[in-house]
Amino acid sequence: MDDHIYKIIEIVGTSNTSSDDAVSNALAKASKSIKNLRWFEVTNTRGNIKDGKVDRWQVTIKLGFTMKE
């Protein structure tokens, strides 16, 4: 197995459905412009409140991807 060197970035995904959906939205968007995505880590979960209910989920994730040779 080769050693890997990773670059890490942090992004925030949003969804009005769920925190899991917010993560999926962030990954889908990131995968369009970042190659070699390998892993993610949820670092923060929060949301907006409207009329006493969750209006929108916001999930901060760190993304790891391998750098070009």
Phi and psi in radians as a Rosetta constraint file:
Dihedral C 1 N 2 CA 2 C 2 CIRCULARHARMONIC -1.315 0.35
Dihedral N 2 CA 2 C 2 N 3 CIRCULARHARMONIC 2.595 0.35
Dihedral C 2 N 3 CA 3 C 3 CIRCULARHARMONIC -1.280 0.35
Dihedral N 3 CA 3 C 3 N 4 CIRCULARHARMONIC 2.528 0.35
Dihedral C 3 N 4 CA 4 C 4 CIRCULARHARMONIC -2.062 0.35
Dihedral N 4 CA 4 C 4 N 5 CIRCULARHARMONIC 2.522 0.35
Dihedral C 4 N 5 CA 5 C 5 CIRCULARHARMONIC -1.958 0.35
Dihedral N 5 CA 5 C 5 N 6 CIRCULARHARMONIC 2.263 0.35
Dihedral C 5 N 6 CA 6 C 6 CIRCULARHARMONIC -1.968 0.35
Dihedral N 6 CA 6 C 6 N 7 CIRCULARHARMONIC 2.515 0.35
Dihedral C 6 N 7 CA 7 C 7 CIRCULARHARMONIC -1.782 0.35
Dihedral N 7 CA 7 C 7 N 8 CIRCULARHARMONIC 2.470 0.35
Dihedral C 7 N 8 CA 8 C 8 CIRCULARHARMONIC -2.109 0.35
Dihedral N 8 CA 8 C 8 N 9 CIRCULARHARMONIC 2.324 0.35
Dihedral C 8 N 9 CA 9 C 9 CIRCULARHARMONIC -2.217 0.35
Dihedral N 9 CA 9 C 9 N 10 CIRCULARHARMONIC 2.876 0.35
Dihedral C 9 N 10 CA 10 C 10 CIRCULARHARMONIC -2.187 0.35
Dihedral N 10 CA 10 C 10 N 11 CIRCULARHARMONIC 2.280 0.35
Dihedral C 10 N 11 CA 11 C 11 CIRCULARHARMONIC -2.369 0.35
Dihedral N 11 CA 11 C 11 N 12 CIRCULARHARMONIC 2.899 0.35
Dihedral C 11 N 12 CA 12 C 12 CIRCULARHARMONIC -2.138 0.35
Dihedral N 12 CA 12 C 12 N 13 CIRCULARHARMONIC 2.181 0.35
Dihedral C 12 N 13 CA 13 C 13 CIRCULARHARMONIC -1.782 0.35
Dihedral N 13 CA 13 C 13 N 14 CIRCULARHARMONIC 2.627 0.35
Dihedral C 13 N 14 CA 14 C 14 CIRCULARHARMONIC -2.272 0.35
Dihedral N 14 CA 14 C 14 N 15 CIRCULARHARMONIC 2.742 0.35
Dihedral C 14 N 15 CA 15 C 15 CIRCULARHARMONIC -2.852 0.35
Dihedral N 15 CA 15 C 15 N 16 CIRCULARHARMONIC 2.564 0.35
Dihedral C 15 N 16 CA 16 C 16 CIRCULARHARMONIC -1.654 0.35
Dihedral N 16 CA 16 C 16 N 17 CIRCULARHARMONIC 0.084 0.35
Dihedral C 16 N 17 CA 17 C 17 CIRCULARHARMONIC -1.730 0.35
Dihedral N 17 CA 17 C 17 N 18 CIRCULARHARMONIC -0.961 0.35
Dihedral C 17 N 18 CA 18 C 18 CIRCULARHARMONIC -2.876 0.35
Dihedral N 18 CA 18 C 18 N 19 CIRCULARHARMONIC 2.914 0.35
Dihedral C 18 N 19 CA 19 C 19 CIRCULARHARMONIC -1.192 0.35
Dihedral N 19 CA 19 C 19 N 20 CIRCULARHARMONIC -0.653 0.35
Dihedral C 19 N 20 CA 20 C 20 CIRCULARHARMONIC -1.071 0.35
Dihedral N 20 CA 20 C 20 N 21 CIRCULARHARMONIC -0.699 0.35
Dihedral C 20 N 21 CA 21 C 21 CIRCULARHARMONIC -1.154 0.35
Dihedral N 21 CA 21 C 21 N 22 CIRCULARHARMONIC -0.615 0.35
Dihedral C 21 N 22 CA 22 C 22 CIRCULARHARMONIC -1.100 0.35
Dihedral N 22 CA 22 C 22 N 23 CIRCULARHARMONIC -0.717 0.35
Dihedral C 22 N 23 CA 23 C 23 CIRCULARHARMONIC -1.100 0.35
Dihedral N 23 CA 23 C 23 N 24 CIRCULARHARMONIC -0.825 0.35
Dihedral C 23 N 24 CA 24 C 24 CIRCULARHARMONIC -1.053 0.35
Dihedral N 24 CA 24 C 24 N 25 CIRCULARHARMONIC -0.704 0.35
Dihedral C 24 N 25 CA 25 C 25 CIRCULARHARMONIC -1.108 0.35
Dihedral N 25 CA 25 C 25 N 26 CIRCULARHARMONIC -0.735 0.35
Dihedral C 25 N 26 CA 26 C 26 CIRCULARHARMONIC -1.108 0.35
Dihedral N 26 CA 26 C 26 N 27 CIRCULARHARMONIC -0.774 0.35
Dihedral C 26 N 27 CA 27 C 27 CIRCULARHARMONIC -1.137 0.35
Dihedral N 27 CA 27 C 27 N 28 CIRCULARHARMONIC -0.723 0.35
Dihedral C 27 N 28 CA 28 C 28 CIRCULARHARMONIC -1.082 0.35
Dihedral N 28 CA 28 C 28 N 29 CIRCULARHARMONIC -0.764 0.35
Dihedral C 28 N 29 CA 29 C 29 CIRCULARHARMONIC -1.186 0.35
Dihedral N 29 CA 29 C 29 N 30 CIRCULARHARMONIC -0.789 0.35
Dihedral C 29 N 30 CA 30 C 30 CIRCULARHARMONIC -1.100 0.35
Dihedral N 30 CA 30 C 30 N 31 CIRCULARHARMONIC -0.662 0.35
Dihedral C 30 N 31 CA 31 C 31 CIRCULARHARMONIC -1.169 0.35
Dihedral N 31 CA 31 C 31 N 32 CIRCULARHARMONIC -0.270 0.35
Dihedral C 31 N 32 CA 32 C 32 CIRCULARHARMONIC -1.303 0.35
Dihedral N 32 CA 32 C 32 N 33 CIRCULARHARMONIC -0.430 0.35
Dihedral C 32 N 33 CA 33 C 33 CIRCULARHARMONIC -2.178 0.35
Dihedral N 33 CA 33 C 33 N 34 CIRCULARHARMONIC -0.201 0.35
Dihedral C 33 N 34 CA 34 C 34 CIRCULARHARMONIC -1.991 0.35
Dihedral N 34 CA 34 C 34 N 35 CIRCULARHARMONIC 2.187 0.35
Dihedral C 34 N 35 CA 35 C 35 CIRCULARHARMONIC -1.602 0.35
Dihedral N 35 CA 35 C 35 N 36 CIRCULARHARMONIC 2.744 0.35
Dihedral C 35 N 36 CA 36 C 36 CIRCULARHARMONIC 1.100 0.35
Dihedral N 36 CA 36 C 36 N 37 CIRCULARHARMONIC 0.608 0.35
Dihedral C 36 N 37 CA 37 C 37 CIRCULARHARMONIC -1.073 0.35
Dihedral N 37 CA 37 C 37 N 38 CIRCULARHARMONIC 2.367 0.35
Dihedral C 37 N 38 CA 38 C 38 CIRCULARHARMONIC -2.123 0.35
Dihedral N 38 CA 38 C 38 N 39 CIRCULARHARMONIC -0.647 0.35
Dihedral C 38 N 39 CA 39 C 39 CIRCULARHARMONIC -2.734 0.35
Dihedral N 39 CA 39 C 39 N 40 CIRCULARHARMONIC 2.861 0.35
Dihedral C 39 N 40 CA 40 C 40 CIRCULARHARMONIC -2.426 0.35
Dihedral N 40 CA 40 C 40 N 41 CIRCULARHARMONIC 2.745 0.35
Dihedral C 40 N 41 CA 41 C 41 CIRCULARHARMONIC -2.397 0.35
Dihedral N 41 CA 41 C 41 N 42 CIRCULARHARMONIC 2.164 0.35
Dihedral C 41 N 42 CA 42 C 42 CIRCULARHARMONIC -1.350 0.35
Dihedral N 42 CA 42 C 42 N 43 CIRCULARHARMONIC 2.151 0.35
Dihedral C 42 N 43 CA 43 C 43 CIRCULARHARMONIC -1.912 0.35
Dihedral N 43 CA 43 C 43 N 44 CIRCULARHARMONIC -0.337 0.35
Dihedral C 43 N 44 CA 44 C 44 CIRCULARHARMONIC -2.793 0.35
Dihedral N 44 CA 44 C 44 N 45 CIRCULARHARMONIC 2.442 0.35
Dihedral C 44 N 45 CA 45 C 45 CIRCULARHARMONIC -2.264 0.35
Dihedral N 45 CA 45 C 45 N 46 CIRCULARHARMONIC 2.269 0.35
Dihedral C 45 N 46 CA 46 C 46 CIRCULARHARMONIC -2.654 0.35
Dihedral N 46 CA 46 C 46 N 47 CIRCULARHARMONIC 3.090 0.35
Dihedral C 46 N 47 CA 47 C 47 CIRCULARHARMONIC -2.825 0.35
Dihedral N 47 CA 47 C 47 N 48 CIRCULARHARMONIC 2.938 0.35
Dihedral C 47 N 48 CA 48 C 48 CIRCULARHARMONIC -1.671 0.35
Dihedral N 48 CA 48 C 48 N 49 CIRCULARHARMONIC 2.571 0.35
Dihedral C 48 N 49 CA 49 C 49 CIRCULARHARMONIC -1.994 0.35
Dihedral N 49 CA 49 C 49 N 50 CIRCULARHARMONIC 2.358 0.35
Dihedral C 49 N 50 CA 50 C 50 CIRCULARHARMONIC -2.419 0.35
Dihedral N 50 CA 50 C 50 N 51 CIRCULARHARMONIC 2.193 0.35
Dihedral C 50 N 51 CA 51 C 51 CIRCULARHARMONIC 0.954 0.35
Dihedral N 51 CA 51 C 51 N 52 CIRCULARHARMONIC 0.651 0.35
Dihedral C 51 N 52 CA 52 C 52 CIRCULARHARMONIC 1.346 0.35
Dihedral N 52 CA 52 C 52 N 53 CIRCULARHARMONIC 0.182 0.35
Dihedral C 52 N 53 CA 53 C 53 CIRCULARHARMONIC -2.268 0.35
Dihedral N 53 CA 53 C 53 N 54 CIRCULARHARMONIC 2.797 0.35
Dihedral C 53 N 54 CA 54 C 54 CIRCULARHARMONIC -1.132 0.35
Dihedral N 54 CA 54 C 54 N 55 CIRCULARHARMONIC 2.139 0.35
Dihedral C 54 N 55 CA 55 C 55 CIRCULARHARMONIC -1.695 0.35
Dihedral N 55 CA 55 C 55 N 56 CIRCULARHARMONIC -0.675 0.35
Dihedral C 55 N 56 CA 56 C 56 CIRCULARHARMONIC -2.715 0.35
Dihedral N 56 CA 56 C 56 N 57 CIRCULARHARMONIC 2.338 0.35
Dihedral C 56 N 57 CA 57 C 57 CIRCULARHARMONIC -1.554 0.35
Dihedral N 57 CA 57 C 57 N 58 CIRCULARHARMONIC 2.505 0.35
Dihedral C 57 N 58 CA 58 C 58 CIRCULARHARMONIC -2.285 0.35
Dihedral N 58 CA 58 C 58 N 59 CIRCULARHARMONIC 2.168 0.35
Dihedral C 58 N 59 CA 59 C 59 CIRCULARHARMONIC -2.207 0.35
Dihedral N 59 CA 59 C 59 N 60 CIRCULARHARMONIC 2.129 0.35
Dihedral C 59 N 60 CA 60 C 60 CIRCULARHARMONIC -1.564 0.35
Dihedral N 60 CA 60 C 60 N 61 CIRCULARHARMONIC 2.274 0.35
Dihedral C 60 N 61 CA 61 C 61 CIRCULARHARMONIC -2.283 0.35
Dihedral N 61 CA 61 C 61 N 62 CIRCULARHARMONIC 2.588 0.35
Dihedral C 61 N 62 CA 62 C 62 CIRCULARHARMONIC -1.694 0.35
Dihedral N 62 CA 62 C 62 N 63 CIRCULARHARMONIC 2.372 0.35
Dihedral C 62 N 63 CA 63 C 63 CIRCULARHARMONIC -1.973 0.35
Dihedral N 63 CA 63 C 63 N 64 CIRCULARHARMONIC 2.346 0.35
Dihedral C 63 N 64 CA 64 C 64 CIRCULARHARMONIC -1.938 0.35
Dihedral N 64 CA 64 C 64 N 65 CIRCULARHARMONIC 2.326 0.35
Dihedral C 64 N 65 CA 65 C 65 CIRCULARHARMONIC -2.461 0.35
Dihedral N 65 CA 65 C 65 N 66 CIRCULARHARMONIC 2.622 0.35
Dihedral C 65 N 66 CA 66 C 66 CIRCULARHARMONIC -1.402 0.35
Dihedral N 66 CA 66 C 66 N 67 CIRCULARHARMONIC 2.532 0.35
Dihedral C 66 N 67 CA 67 C 67 CIRCULARHARMONIC -1.527 0.35
Dihedral N 67 CA 67 C 67 N 68 CIRCULARHARMONIC 2.720 0.35
Dihedral C 67 N 68 CA 68 C 68 CIRCULARHARMONIC -1.117 0.35
Dihedral N 68 CA 68 C 68 N 69 CIRCULARHARMONIC 2.654 0.35
